[in-house]
C-alpha cells in the first residue's frame, strides 16, 4: 500500500504498481491511457487538442507549461474534447499564469473546462527515462482535491486496459458529416486568411482525426478541402471528382482502422488521382500498398525530430506524434522510401514510382523548423497540376 504524501491531490498509477504523486491540475476524476513523453518546448494547447493523442497521457519533458495561456484559435481538433484527444497531461511544475496578448484563459482553467486531467510536481525526467527503457506504460491519471484515492483499484484499472494495439480510434475521432474548409494559415497582423471565392484545387480529405492546420495548409496552396468521414467509400470520394485526396492523421492502430479503410485506399490509388498521406494516413497507405505496421516501444512525440528527405538530401526539423511505424523492410516494389528518421532510422515517408502517391509520417503543417516541411503541400499541388 502506498502512503500518500501530505498535500498530494494527483496521482499517476502505472500498471506495474508504480505510483507517482503530485498536485492535481485541471479536471477532477480519473482517466486510463498510454503514457508517452513529448519533447516540444511550445505548443502544449495544440498537443493536447491533437486527435492523434486520443487514449494517451502526455508527459511534457519541458518543465514550464502554461506560460502563454490558451485561446480559441490554437485548437487542433475540429470538435470534441478530451474524449477524442489527450486524456491527461503531466508537468514538472505547476502551470504558470499566462503572459501573452493572445491568451483568454489559464491552462488550468482550460483543462478543467475541457475535461483534461493533469498532474504536476512530479519528476518527469525520471518518468521519461523509464519510458525510454521499458516502453510506454498503461496507467491511470487521477485528480482528487480531497486527496482521496483507491490505489489498488487504480492499479487494477491500469492493468485491465487493453492498450492501443487493435483499437480503431479513428471511428470516434472522425467527423460525422461532410463539410468544407476554406480558412488559411495565420499571419501577422491579419490573422487567419481566407481562401476566397475561387479555389485552384478541390481536395477530398479523409478524416481519421484531422488537424485544423492541415486543412489551413491546404488552403494556403489554393485548395478547398471537402472533409469526409473515415469510412467513406472510394466510389463516393471519386464521385466528387477531386483534384487530389489527402489521408489525414489520426489515433489508434492503423491495422484496425485499415480493416475498412485499406480496401478503399487501394481503389483511390488505382484511380490515378494524386494521394497524399500524413501520419496515420501514411501508415494505412503503406498497408494498402502491401507493407506492414508495428507498434513502437516509445514512439516519436515532439517538435525537434530530424528527418532526411532522401529525394533531395535535405534534413528538416519536424513535429512527430506516432506510436506505430511502417516496417521499412516490408516495403514492396514499386514503393520507395522517401524520408527517414535520423533519430532511429525508422521510415518517415514513401512514394510510388509509377503513380502520383506519396506520404510522410511526420506532421508537415506543424513546421517547428519553422517552415521546413511546407514544401510537401507544394509537392502535392504539383501532382495535382500534372494530373489535369
KOLTOR-938396 format. One record per residue (C-alpha): residue number from 1; residue in three letters; x, y, z. Coordinates in pm, 1 decimal, m for minus. Example, Ala and Ser with C-alpha at 12.3 -4.5 7.8 and 13.67 -1.06 7.14 Angstrom:
BEGIN
R    k    r         x         y         z
R    1  ALA    1230.0    m450.0     780.0
R    2  SER    1367.0    m106.0     714.0
END
This chain:
BEGIN
R    k    r         x         y         z
R    1  UNK       0.0       0.0       0.0
R    2  UNK     141.6     339.0     m97.9
R    3  UNK     135.6     607.7     168.4
R    4  UNK      17.6     938.0      28.3
R    5  UNK     235.0    1242.4      81.1
R    6  UNK      79.4    1540.5     261.5
R    7  UNK     m99.8    1760.7      11.5
R    8  UNK     m98.0    1506.9    m272.7
R    9  UNK    m407.1    1568.1    m485.6
R   10  UNK    m297.2    1392.8    m804.3
R   11  UNK    m157.4    1051.4    m895.1
R   12  UNK     m20.1     862.9   m1191.7
R   13  UNK     m63.4     491.6   m1125.3
R   14  UNK     116.5     255.7   m1363.2
R   15  UNK      10.3     m98.8   m1443.3
R   16  UNK     324.3    m233.1   m1271.0
R   17  UNK     210.8     m74.2    m943.0
R   18  UNK     435.8     233.1    m955.5
R   19  UNK     265.6     540.1    m809.4
R   20  UNK     376.8     897.9    m883.0
R   21  UNK     228.7    1156.8    m651.5
R   22  UNK     185.8    1528.6    m704.2
R   23  UNK     m57.1    1814.3    m739.6
R   24  UNK    m375.4    1766.1    m936.5
R   25  UNK    m434.4    2009.6   m1222.8
R   26  UNK    m733.9    2072.9   m1444.4
R   27  UNK   m1033.4    1840.5   m1437.9
R   28  UNK   m1104.3    1608.3   m1147.2
R   29  UNK   m1165.5    1235.8   m1176.0
R   30  UNK    m955.2     967.3   m1341.2
R   31  UNK    m863.1     852.6   m1691.5
R   32  UNK    m681.3     549.7   m1827.8
R   33  UNK    m442.4     553.3   m2120.4
R   34  UNK     m92.7     500.2   m2255.9
R   35  UNK     175.6     732.9   m2117.6
R   36  UNK     409.1     893.5   m2369.4
R   37  UNK     655.3    1178.3   m2336.4
R   38  UNK     664.9    1483.5   m2562.4
R   39  UNK     985.4    1683.7   m2606.1
R   40  UNK     831.3    2001.5   m2750.2
R   41  UNK     910.4    2327.1   m2570.0
R   42  UNK     599.1    2502.8   m2702.2
R   43  UNK     258.0    2418.1   m2842.9
R   44  UNK     102.1    2247.2   m2541.7
R   45  UNK    m250.1    2353.3   m2642.7
R   46  UNK    m204.0    2215.8   m2993.3
R   47  UNK     m63.2    1891.9   m2849.0
R   48  UNK    m349.8    1844.2   m2605.5
R   49  UNK    m608.0    1902.4   m2881.1
R   50  UNK    m441.9    1682.0   m3145.8
R   51  UNK    m674.3    1384.4   m3207.6
R   52  UNK    m364.4    1170.4   m3272.4
R   53  UNK    m315.3    1168.0   m2892.0
R   54  UNK    m650.9    1003.8   m2825.9
R   55  UNK    m626.1     747.1   m2541.4
R   56  UNK    m285.0     881.2   m2436.4
R   57  UNK    m149.4    1065.8   m2133.1
R   58  UNK     118.7    1315.8   m2233.3
R   59  UNK     420.2    1380.0   m2009.0
R   60  UNK     587.6    1706.5   m2111.5
R   61  UNK     965.7    1697.0   m2078.1
R   62  UNK     991.6    2077.5   m2083.7
R   63  UNK     934.1    2181.7   m1720.8
R   64  UNK     739.8    2505.8   m1770.3
R   65  UNK     392.5    2491.5   m1921.9
R   66  UNK     109.2    2742.3   m1920.9
R   67  UNK     325.3    3046.6   m1995.9
R   68  UNK     116.4    3170.2   m2288.3
R   69  UNK    m221.2    3051.5   m2158.5
R   70  UNK    m479.0    2922.1   m2406.0
R   71  UNK    m705.4    3070.7   m2669.9
R   72  UNK    m983.7    2970.5   m2905.7
R   73  UNK    m768.6    2990.3   m3219.3
R   74  UNK    m498.9    2732.8   m3139.2
R   75  UNK    m722.2    2428.1   m3112.2
R   76  UNK    m629.2    2146.3   m3349.9
R   77  UNK    m949.2    1943.9   m3314.2
R   78  UNK   m1240.8    2031.6   m3533.9
R   79  UNK   m1475.0    1946.1   m3245.4
R   80  UNK   m1485.3    1746.5   m2923.1
R   81  UNK   m1281.1    1742.2   m2605.0
R   82  UNK   m1055.1    1508.3   m2410.6
R   83  UNK   m1261.0    1206.2   m2514.9
R   84  UNK   m1115.8    1232.2   m2867.2
R   85  UNK    m771.5    1376.8   m2785.1
R   86  UNK    m521.3    1356.0   m2498.6
R   87  UNK    m678.2    1212.1   m2183.0
R   88  UNK    m426.5    1359.7   m1942.0
R   89  UNK    m117.4    1576.5   m1903.4
R   90  UNK     184.7    1553.7   m1674.1
R   91  UNK     401.6    1855.1   m1584.9
R   92  UNK     719.9    1904.7   m1384.4
R   93  UNK     599.0    2238.6   m1243.3
R   94  UNK     250.7    2363.9   m1168.9
R   95  UNK     133.5    2555.2   m1479.1
R   96  UNK     222.5    2921.5   m1455.6
R   97  UNK      m3.5    3218.7   m1508.4
R   98  UNK      m7.7    3331.6   m1872.1
R   99  UNK     177.8    3630.8   m2009.5
R  100  UNK      67.7    3660.8   m2371.1
R  101  UNK    m160.4    3902.3   m2554.8
R  102  UNK    m348.7    3619.0   m2725.7
R  103  UNK    m439.4    3440.7   m2401.4
R  104  UNK    m803.6    3426.3   m2295.6
R  105  UNK    m773.7    3157.2   m2022.7
R  106  UNK    m517.6    2990.8   m1799.5
R  107  UNK    m403.8    2640.4   m1886.1
R  108  UNK    m552.4    2509.7   m1559.9
R  109  UNK    m897.2    2662.1   m1623.3
R  110  UNK    m894.8    2548.9   m1987.1
R  111  UNK    m807.5    2191.5   m1887.0
R  112  UNK   m1085.2    2195.8   m1628.4
R  113  UNK   m1348.2    2303.5   m1881.6
R  114  UNK   m1218.2    2062.9   m2142.6
R  115  UNK   m1206.9    1761.4   m1912.1
R  116  UNK    m829.7    1702.3   m1926.2
R  117  UNK    m686.5    1561.6   m1601.3
R  118  UNK    m343.3    1691.4   m1509.8
R  119  UNK     m66.2    1607.4   m1264.4
R  120  UNK     212.8    1847.3   m1167.2
R  121  UNK     509.4    1838.9    m934.2
R  122  UNK     647.7    1502.1   m1042.4
R  123  UNK     990.4    1404.9   m1176.0
R  124  UNK     913.2    1399.3   m1548.6
R  125  UNK    1280.6    1331.7   m1625.9
R  126  UNK    1269.3    1003.4   m1432.3
R  127  UNK     938.4     913.9   m1598.3
R  128  UNK    1087.6     985.5   m1941.4
R  129  UNK    1389.3     765.7   m1868.4
R  130  UNK    1158.5     483.0   m1758.6
R  131  UNK     957.9     510.0   m2082.5
R  132  UNK    1277.2     506.1   m2289.8
R  133  UNK    1396.0     192.3   m2111.2
R  134  UNK    1070.9      m0.8   m2071.5
R  135  UNK     830.7     141.7   m2328.0
R  136  UNK     506.2     337.2   m2293.4
R  137  UNK     316.0     204.5   m1991.0
R  138  UNK     m55.1     171.6   m1934.2
R  139  UNK    m161.5     396.5   m1648.2
R  140  UNK    m439.9     584.5   m1475.5
R  141  UNK    m408.0     956.4   m1404.2
R  142  UNK    m626.8    1077.8   m1118.7
R  143  UNK    m708.9    1412.1    m956.8
R  144  UNK    m896.1    1444.3    m625.8
R  145  UNK    m890.8    1783.3    m448.3
R  146  UNK    m955.2    1595.7    m120.3
R  147  UNK    m664.9    1359.0    m180.5
R  148  UNK    m887.1    1050.6    m166.2
R  149  UNK    m768.1     766.3    m390.1
R  150  UNK    m832.3     391.6    m408.4
R  151  UNK    m484.5     297.3    m529.3
R  152  UNK    m543.5     m80.3    m562.0
R  153  UNK    m846.8      m8.6    m779.2
R  154  UNK    m644.2     233.0    m992.8
R  155  UNK    m368.4     m26.4   m1039.6
R  156  UNK    m629.3    m285.4   m1137.8
R  157  UNK    m784.7     m47.0   m1390.3
R  158  UNK    m444.3      27.9   m1546.6
R  159  UNK    m368.7    m344.7   m1573.9
R  160  UNK    m708.8    m422.6   m1723.1
R  161  UNK    m682.1    m164.3   m2002.9
R  162  UNK    m632.8    m334.4   m2339.0
R  163  UNK    m395.3     m74.9   m2484.6
R  164  UNK    m377.8      76.1   m2832.6
R  165  UNK    m299.4    m239.0   m3029.5
R  166  UNK    m614.0    m343.9   m3213.3
R  167  UNK    m803.0     m21.3   m3133.2
R  168  UNK    m981.1     160.3   m3415.4
R  169  UNK    m995.3     507.5   m3257.9
R  170  UNK   m1038.1     691.5   m3587.2
R  171  UNK   m1402.3     585.4   m3593.0
R  172  UNK   m1460.3     804.1   m3285.7
R  173  UNK   m1226.7    1088.6   m3386.9
R  174  UNK   m1368.2    1137.4   m3737.7
R  175  UNK   m1632.8    1385.2   m3844.6
R  176  UNK   m1991.1    1265.6   m3855.4
R  177  UNK   m2085.5    1474.2   m4157.4
R  178  UNK   m1924.1    1616.2   m4468.3
R  179  UNK   m1806.8    1979.7   m4451.6
R  180  UNK   m1584.6    2217.9   m4646.6
R  181  UNK   m1287.8    2417.9   m4516.8
R  182  UNK   m1151.1    2741.2   m4662.9
R  183  UNK    m956.2    2903.3   m4377.3
R  184  UNK    m585.7    2950.6   m4446.0
R  185  UNK    m274.9    2990.2   m4230.6
R  186  UNK    m226.3    3264.3   m3971.6
R  187  UNK      m9.2    3567.0   m4040.8
R  188  UNK      61.5    3893.8   m3864.3
R  189  UNK    m131.7    4119.1   m3836.8
R  190  UNK    m424.2    3992.2   m4043.1
R  191  UNK    m479.5    3663.2   m3857.3
R  192  UNK    m614.6    3360.0   m4043.0
R  193  UNK    m650.6    3411.7   m4416.8
R  194  UNK    m947.7    3311.1   m4631.0
R  195  UNK    m933.2    3108.1   m4949.1
R  196  UNK   m1175.0    3335.2   m5134.2
R  197  UNK   m1441.5    3258.6   m5388.5
R  198  UNK   m1222.0    3072.3   m5636.8
R  199  UNK   m1021.9    2764.5   m5536.1
R  200  UNK    m735.9    2638.7   m5752.9
R  201  UNK    m783.0    2278.4   m5637.0
R  202  UNK   m1061.1    2065.1   m5495.4
R  203  UNK    m927.8    1816.1   m5240.2
R  204  UNK   m1116.2    1547.3   m5050.4
R  205  UNK    m974.3    1491.5   m4700.5
R  206  UNK   m1047.6    1152.9   m4546.1
R  207  UNK   m1077.2    1243.2   m4178.4
R  208  UNK    m921.2     994.9   m3936.6
R  209  UNK    m874.7    1275.1   m3681.9
R  210  UNK    m759.8    1564.2   m3897.1
R  211  UNK    m590.6    1873.0   m3752.9
R  212  UNK    m705.7    2222.1   m3840.4
R  213  UNK    m360.2    2331.2   m3952.4
R  214  UNK    m351.6    2055.2   m4212.3
R  215  UNK    m669.7    2198.0   m4359.3
R  216  UNK    m526.8    2550.7   m4335.6
R  217  UNK    m211.9    2438.4   m4514.6
R  218  UNK    m423.7    2300.4   m4796.7
R  219  UNK    m598.1    2636.3   m4824.5
R  220  UNK    m257.2    2803.6   m4841.5
R  221  UNK    m187.0    2626.2   m5174.0
R  222  UNK    m529.0    2725.8   m5306.8
R  223  UNK    m711.8    2404.4   m5220.7
R  224  UNK   m1067.8    2390.6   m5092.7
R  225  UNK   m1097.7    2088.1   m4865.8
R  226  UNK   m1407.8    1872.8   m4852.7
R  227  UNK   m1374.9    1668.1   m4533.7
R  228  UNK   m1546.2    1329.0   m4528.1
R  229  UNK   m1584.4    1059.4   m4258.0
R  230  UNK   m1321.0     788.8   m4220.3
R  231  UNK   m1544.9     513.7   m4355.8
R  232  UNK   m1641.2     696.2   m4676.3
R  233  UNK   m1615.4     468.8   m4979.6
R  234  UNK   m1373.1     533.4   m5263.5
R  235  UNK   m1669.1     549.8   m5500.3
R  236  UNK   m1823.2     837.2   m5303.3
R  237  UNK   m1489.2    1017.9   m5286.7
R  238  UNK   m1419.8     982.3   m5658.5
R  239  UNK   m1776.2    1086.3   m5741.8
R  240  UNK   m1678.4    1433.3   m5616.8
R  241  UNK   m1414.2    1444.6   m5893.1
R  242  UNK   m1140.6    1586.2   m5668.9
R  243  UNK    m803.0    1701.0   m5797.0
R  244  UNK    m646.0    1505.1   m5511.5
R  245  UNK    m715.6    1307.8   m5194.4
R  246  UNK    m548.8    1358.3   m4856.4
R  247  UNK    m544.3    1080.2   m4596.6
R  248  UNK    m525.0    1257.3   m4261.9
R  249  UNK    m353.2    1198.8   m3931.3
R  250  UNK    m540.5    1025.0   m3652.1
R  251  UNK    m519.8     797.0   m3347.0
R  252  UNK    m512.4     424.9   m3286.8
R  253  UNK    m380.1     114.0   m3456.4
R  254  UNK    m357.4     155.7   m3835.7
R  255  UNK    m421.3    m214.7   m3886.2
R  256  UNK    m753.5    m183.8   m3700.3
R  257  UNK    m872.2     122.7   m3891.1
R  258  UNK    m733.8     m33.4   m4207.1
R  259  UNK    m985.6    m315.9   m4193.2
R  260  UNK   m1240.4     m88.2   m4358.7
R  261  UNK   m1009.4     188.6   m4491.5
R  262  UNK    m734.1      m5.0   m4669.6
R  263  UNK    m961.3    m153.5   m4942.2
R  264  UNK   m1089.8     197.5   m5018.4
R  265  UNK    m737.0     342.8   m5022.6
R  266  UNK    m634.1      77.6   m5276.4
R  267  UNK    m916.6     191.9   m5503.2
R  268  UNK    m807.9     554.6   m5464.9
R  269  UNK    m450.5     461.8   m5559.5
R  270  UNK    m572.7     263.6   m5860.6
R  271  UNK    m783.5     560.7   m5974.8
R  272  UNK    m472.9     757.7   m6068.6
R  273  UNK    m572.5    1056.4   m5854.1
R  274  UNK    m291.4    1219.7   m5652.6
R  275  UNK    m295.2    1082.4   m5296.6
R  276  UNK    m110.7    1239.4   m5001.0
R  277  UNK     m97.8    1059.8   m4664.1
R  278  UNK       0.1    1209.7   m4327.9
R  279  UNK      77.9    1016.7   m4006.3
R  280  UNK    m198.7     754.9   m3967.9
R  281  UNK    m283.3     819.8   m4332.5
R  282  UNK      79.7     736.0   m4417.0
R  283  UNK      62.6     411.0   m4222.6
R  284  UNK    m263.7     299.2   m4381.0
R  285  UNK    m137.6     389.7   m4727.2
R  286  UNK     161.4     165.8   m4656.2
R  287  UNK     m74.3    m116.5   m4557.7
R  288  UNK    m274.4     m62.8   m4876.3
R  289  UNK      46.9     m92.5   m5078.9
R  290  UNK     142.8    m421.7   m4913.9
R  291  UNK     369.9    m314.3   m4626.9
R  292  UNK     334.9    m384.6   m4253.0
R  293  UNK     299.7    m161.7   m3947.3
R  294  UNK     432.3    m238.2   m3599.3
R  295  UNK     389.3     m94.6   m3250.3
R  296  UNK     684.4     110.3   m3124.0
R  297  UNK     827.8      80.3   m2772.7
R  298  UNK     839.1     454.8   m2701.3
R  299  UNK     709.3     616.3   m3019.6
R  300  UNK     802.8     956.4   m3157.6
R  301  UNK     643.6    1254.6   m2985.2
R  302  UNK     794.2    1600.9   m3013.6
R  303  UNK     876.9    1902.6   m3225.6
R  304  UNK    1253.4    1855.2   m3263.7
R  305  UNK    1281.7    1539.4   m3473.1
R  306  UNK    1534.4    1540.5   m3759.3
R  307  UNK    1411.7    1372.3   m4077.3
R  308  UNK    1604.6    1338.3   m4402.9
R  309  UNK    1428.3    1375.9   m4735.9
R  310  UNK    1605.9    1112.4   m4944.2
R  311  UNK    1480.7    1269.7   m5267.6
R  312  UNK    1665.6    1597.2   m5204.3
R  313  UNK    1924.6    1507.2   m4940.6
R  314  UNK    1796.2    1784.1   m4714.1
R  315  UNK    1735.1    1743.7   m4340.7
R  316  UNK    1427.0    1903.3   m4188.7
R  317  UNK    1322.9    1950.3   m3827.1
R  318  UNK     972.4    1813.1   m3790.3
R  319  UNK     688.9    1750.3   m3548.9
R  320  UNK     605.4    1385.5   m3484.9
R  321  UNK     339.4    1202.4   m3290.1
R  322  UNK     305.3     831.7   m3352.6
R  323  UNK     325.0     507.5   m3159.4
R  324  UNK     309.0     280.7   m3464.8
R  325  UNK     550.6     279.7   m3756.0
R  326  UNK     582.1     137.5   m4104.7
R  327  UNK     822.3    m156.9   m4120.5
R  328  UNK    1069.6     m28.3   m4378.0
R  329  UNK    1185.5    m383.1   m4460.8
R  330  UNK     833.2    m470.6   m4571.0
R  331  UNK     803.5    m201.0   m4839.4
R  332  UNK     736.3    m382.1   m5169.1
R  333  UNK     803.4    m275.7   m5526.4
R  334  UNK     719.9     m24.3   m5668.7
R  335  UNK     721.4     158.9   m5331.1
R  336  UNK    1028.0     367.1   m5247.0
R  337  UNK    1130.7     512.3   m4913.0
R  338  UNK    1147.4     892.4   m4937.1
R  339  UNK    1209.6    1003.3   m4577.6
R  340  UNK    1389.4     852.3   m4279.9
R  341  UNK    1412.1     947.4   m3912.3
R  342  UNK    1765.6    1043.2   m3813.1
R  343  UNK    1689.9     951.6   m3450.3
R  344  UNK    1641.1     579.0   m3504.3
R  345  UNK    1643.5     515.5   m3878.5
R  346  UNK    1273.8     431.3   m3893.3
R  347  UNK    1064.4     500.7   m4200.2
R  348  UNK     923.9     852.1   m4228.9
R  349  UNK     792.4     864.9   m4584.5
R  350  UNK     717.9     670.4   m4902.1
R  351  UNK     609.9     714.9   m5260.0
R  352  UNK     502.9     506.3   m5557.5
R  353  UNK     734.4     504.3   m5857.0
R  354  UNK     457.4     480.5   m6112.6
R  355  UNK     168.2     680.6   m5964.8
R  356  UNK     115.9    1024.7   m5801.2
R  357  UNK     104.7     880.8   m5449.9
R  358  UNK     321.7     974.7   m5150.3
R  359  UNK     304.7    1008.3   m4773.1
R  360  UNK     502.5    1112.7   m4464.8
R  361  UNK     499.5    1002.0   m4104.1
R  362  UNK     554.6    1349.6   m3959.2
R  363  UNK     313.8    1643.7   m3941.3
R  364  UNK     425.6    1890.4   m4211.3
R  365  UNK     173.7    2155.3   m4108.0
R  366  UNK     327.8    2192.0   m3761.0
R  367  UNK     661.3    2307.0   m3905.4
R  368  UNK     878.9    2357.5   m3598.6
R  369  UNK    1162.9    2426.6   m3842.2
R  370  UNK     952.0    2661.0   m3874.1
R  371  UNK     863.4    2603.2   m4241.4
R  372  UNK    1086.2    2306.8   m4322.7
R  373  UNK     805.5    2073.5   m4430.2
R  374  UNK     554.8    2302.5   m4601.9
R  375  UNK     709.4    2203.3   m4936.1
R  376  UNK     515.3    1878.1   m4908.0
R  377  UNK     190.2    2063.9   m4970.7
R  378  UNK     353.9    2228.7   m5273.2
R  379  UNK     462.0    1882.2   m5388.3
R  380  UNK     100.1    1770.8   m5359.0
R  381  UNK      m8.2    2076.7   m5560.9
R  382  UNK     245.1    1987.6   m5829.7
R  383  UNK      99.4    1639.5   m5860.7
R  384  UNK    m249.8    1784.1   m5892.4
R  385  UNK    m129.9    2025.3   m6162.4
R  386  UNK      26.5    1736.8   m6352.7
R  387  UNK    m291.3    1533.3   m6323.3
R  388  UNK    m506.1    1787.9   m6501.1
END
